[in-house]
């Protein structure tokens, strides 16, 4: 299931998608919608390629990573992903960018405050790490 935030829906529509590509669901945090599927696959998947890659949802941008929030961010990797070990290595800078994209996608004030507080902690942690180098 591919979950969508309000921001995801807006970004995909801005890409020019006019079809009814999502359905509402009981919210899970800021995720209020899910992409429709055909044959168990995302309707935007064609010949094993994403037709909306440039405007793909946040959850797809994160894949194969899953982020767990604790007193810091913990990134886990889906080892079933066939792309693991191929292509460029993901850098710390790329992970921070993903976090920034996540903050932009969060629609409610409570979630925005959560992401802001996490961001402040990460920046402090990064600064402390640089001081040790």
C-alpha positions as CSV (number, residue, x, y, z in Angstrom):
1,X,0.0,0.0,0.0
2,X,1.4,3.4,-1.0
3,X,0.3,6.1,1.5
4,X,-0.1,9.8,0.6
5,X,-0.1,13.1,2.4
6,X,-2.0,16.2,1.3
7,X,1.3,17.5,-0.1
8,X,1.8,14.3,-2.1
9,X,-1.6,14.6,-3.7
10,X,-1.0,18.2,-4.5
11,X,2.4,17.5,-6.0
12,X,1.1,14.7,-8.2
13,X,-1.8,16.8,-9.4
14,X,0.6,19.7,-10.3
15,X,2.5,17.1,-12.4
16,X,-0.7,17.1,-14.6
17,X,-2.3,13.9,-13.3
18,X,-6.1,14.4,-13.7
19,X,-7.4,10.9,-13.1
20,X,-8.8,9.8,-9.8
21,X,-5.6,8.1,-8.5
22,X,-6.2,7.9,-4.8
23,X,-8.8,6.9,-2.2
24,X,-9.3,8.3,1.3
25,X,-8.5,6.1,4.3
26,X,-8.5,6.4,8.1
27,X,-5.5,8.7,8.7
28,X,-2.2,7.3,9.9
29,X,-0.5,10.5,11.1
30,X,-0.4,12.8,8.1
31,X,-1.1,10.0,5.7
32,X,-4.8,10.4,4.7
33,X,-4.9,8.7,1.3
34,X,-3.6,5.7,-0.6
35,X,-2.8,5.3,-4.2
36,X,-5.2,3.0,-6.1
37,X,-3.9,-0.3,-7.3
38,X,-4.4,-2.5,-10.3
39,X,-3.6,-6.2,-10.0
40,X,-2.0,-5.4,-6.6
41,X,0.4,-2.9,-8.1
42,X,0.5,0.9,-8.0
43,X,-1.4,2.4,-10.9
44,X,1.6,4.5,-11.8
45,X,3.9,1.5,-12.2
46,X,4.4,0.6,-15.9
47,X,7.1,-1.7,-17.3
48,X,8.7,-1.7,-13.8
49,X,9.1,2.1,-13.9
50,X,7.3,4.9,-12.1
51,X,5.3,7.1,-14.5
52,X,5.3,10.0,-11.9
53,X,8.9,9.5,-10.7
54,X,9.6,13.3,-10.5
55,X,6.5,13.9,-8.3
56,X,6.4,10.5,-6.5
57,X,5.0,10.3,-3.0
58,X,7.2,10.8,0.1
59,X,7.0,7.1,1.0
60,X,8.4,6.2,-2.4
61,X,11.1,8.8,-2.0
62,X,12.2,7.2,1.2
63,X,12.2,3.6,-0.2
64,X,14.2,1.4,0.6
65,X,14.6,3.3,3.8
66,X,12.2,3.4,6.8
67,X,12.6,6.0,9.4
68,X,11.9,5.4,13.0
69,X,11.7,8.3,15.4
70,X,13.1,7.8,18.9
71,X,15.2,10.5,20.6
72,X,17.0,10.6,17.2
73,X,16.3,9.3,13.7
74,X,17.0,5.7,13.0
75,X,17.0,4.6,9.3
76,X,16.4,1.0,8.5
77,X,16.8,-0.6,5.1
78,X,14.4,-3.0,3.3
79,X,17.0,-5.7,2.4
80,X,14.5,-7.2,-0.1
81,X,15.0,-4.2,-2.3
82,X,16.7,-5.4,-5.6
83,X,18.6,-2.1,-5.8
84,X,20.6,-2.6,-2.6
85,X,24.3,-2.5,-3.4
86,X,23.8,-1.1,-6.8
87,X,24.2,2.5,-7.9
88,X,25.5,5.3,-5.7
89,X,25.8,5.0,-1.9
90,X,23.3,7.2,0.0
91,X,25.1,10.0,1.9
92,X,24.3,11.6,5.1
93,X,23.4,14.8,3.1
94,X,20.8,12.8,1.1
95,X,19.2,11.4,4.3
96,X,19.0,15.0,5.7
97,X,17.3,16.1,2.5
98,X,14.8,13.3,2.8
99,X,14.0,14.5,6.3
100,X,13.5,18.0,5.0
101,X,11.1,16.7,2.3
102,X,9.2,14.9,5.0
103,X,8.8,18.1,7.0
104,X,7.4,19.8,3.9
105,X,4.9,17.0,3.4
106,X,3.5,17.0,6.9
107,X,0.2,18.9,6.8
108,X,-1.0,19.3,10.4
109,X,0.5,21.6,13.0
110,X,1.2,18.9,15.6
111,X,3.2,16.9,13.1
112,X,5.0,20.1,11.9
113,X,6.1,20.8,15.5
114,X,7.2,17.2,15.9
115,X,9.4,17.4,12.7
116,X,10.8,20.8,13.8
117,X,11.8,19.4,17.2
118,X,13.5,16.4,15.6
119,X,15.3,18.6,13.1
120,X,16.7,20.8,15.9
121,X,18.0,17.7,17.7
122,X,19.5,16.3,14.5
123,X,21.3,19.6,13.8
124,X,22.6,19.7,17.3
125,X,23.8,16.1,16.9
126,X,25.5,16.9,13.6
127,X,27.2,20.0,15.0
128,X,28.5,18.0,18.0
129,X,29.8,15.3,15.6
130,X,31.7,18.0,13.5
131,X,33.2,19.5,16.7
132,X,34.8,16.0,17.4
133,X,36.3,15.7,13.9
